[in-house]
Amino acid sequence: MTLDTNGQVALAAFAIGLAFGALARWSGFCMRGAVEDALTTDNAPRLRGFLTAMVVGLIVVQALVWTGRLDLSKAVVLPTSLFWGGAVLGGAMFGVGMTLTGGCGTRLLVLSAGGNLRSVVSFLIFALVAYATIRGVLAPARSSLSGVTTVSLARQTLPLTGGAVFVAVALVVIVWRRVPARHLIAGVLIGLLVPAGYLATGVLGADDFEPVTVESVNVTRGGGDALIYLLTFTGAKINFGIAFVAGIFVGALAVVGLKRDFKLVGFEQPADMLRYAGGAALMGVGGVLALGCTVGNGLTGVASLAPTSFIAVPAMVLAAAATMKWRWRNRP
């Protein structure tokens, strides 16, 4: 059977998600974990792993753009205007949310594969609220905020020199202290998945008759689309995001099977469910407002030199750090 362009892109997305899920489960890759390590450890292994992925993704994506092998002018993360209100508010909401739920959207998928029922519930709420913010009852509020906090951009991307400065600073942090090799190895390999995603949608998916949205790793929209796809399978069409989300779960599940560490974990008390549900809802709204989650902004957006991401990521990190400190101070 010969796959059409959309089918080929979906298959590539599933493979990318498979690798992402396996690597994330193996290494503990997670921005929330990176922030926690920065606040509680000297060597911050998960922070250095995440920064490694950011650096590798940025260098390879920009090399492809600079050599003319990749055109990002139509990429989802590079609109011609800057929704700065969404980047600030959405980033902060996402940072608070991922702290309350114990992980971002991708991390919830990875934990779900290991039997974490709290993450299953949280991801379903995250995906549902994200979809409602894009196309449902919350869409009018998003549009209203966009109308008053959006400015035009002279150019879609930040200067390449800005990316070079980020890479230099990140490399200093990465090499400052030694960390277990698996974090750096996973960071390199996950970073390479960002250009792989762009090559799948921007090159493999380049079709004049059936164009594919130019995007790379991100689970905010993909999570919502995946949920709707499961409900309307016969009348729906698979896309990059849906296949990527499915791949993450299957990849993480494979590692769980190999390590034999599947364990059912539920809510300890009713109040916990409210906290997780609230955090997931915040991530759903915040991820849409910021045009992506920690992966969509922290990896794809930064690699694309997207102005929105360089606002949203600091907002996520600062909000997550503040929420963690608040929770630690108020523990019974």
Stockholm file with secondary structure:
# STOCKHOLM 1.0

chainA/1-332         MTLDTNGQVALAAFAIGLAFGALARWSGFCMRGAVEDALTTDNAPRLRGFLTAMVVGLIVVQALVWTGRLDLSKAVVLPTSLFWGGAVLGGAMFGVGMTLTGGCGTRLLVLSAGGNLRSVVSFLIFALVAYATIRGVLAPARSSLSGVTTVSLARQTLPLTGGAVFVAVALVVIVWRRVPARHLIAGVLIGLLVPAGYLATGVLGADDFEPVTVESVNVTRGGGDALIYLLTFTGAKINFGIAFVAGIFVGALAVVGLKRDFKLVGFEQPADMLRYAGGAALMGVGGVLALGCTVGNGLTGVASLAPTSFIAVPAMVLAAAATMKWRWRNRP
#=GR chainA/1-332 SS CCCCHHHHHHHHHHHHHHHHHHHHHHHTCCHHHHHHHHHHCSSCHHHHHHHHHHHHHHHHHHHHHHTTSCCCTTBTTCCSEEEHHHHHHHHHHHHHHHHHHTSCHHHHHHHHHTTBHHHHHHHHHHHHHHHHHHHSTTHHHHHHHHHHSEEECSSSSCCHHHHHHHHHHHHHHHHHSCCCHHHHHHHHHHHHHHHHHHIIIIIITCCSSSCCCBCCSCCHHHHHHHHHHHHSGGGCCCCHHHHHHHHHHHHHHHHHHHHTCCCCBCCSSHHHHHHHHHHHHHHHHHHHHTTSCHHIIIIIIHHTTCTTHHHHHHHHHHHHHHHHHHHHHTCC
#=GC SS_cons         CCCCHHHHHHHHHHHHHHHHHHHHHHHTCCHHHHHHHHHHCSSCHHHHHHHHHHHHHHHHHHHHHHTTSCCCTTBTTCCSEEEHHHHHHHHHHHHHHHHHHTSCHHHHHHHHHTTBHHHHHHHHHHHHHHHHHHHSTTHHHHHHHHHHSEEECSSSSCCHHHHHHHHHHHHHHHHHSCCCHHHHHHHHHHHHHHHHHHIIIIIITCCSSSCCCBCCSCCHHHHHHHHHHHHSGGGCCCCHHHHHHHHHHHHHHHHHHHHTCCCCBCCSSHHHHHHHHHHHHHHHHHHHHTTSCHHIIIIIIHHTTCTTHHHHHHHHHHHHHHHHHHHHHTCC
//
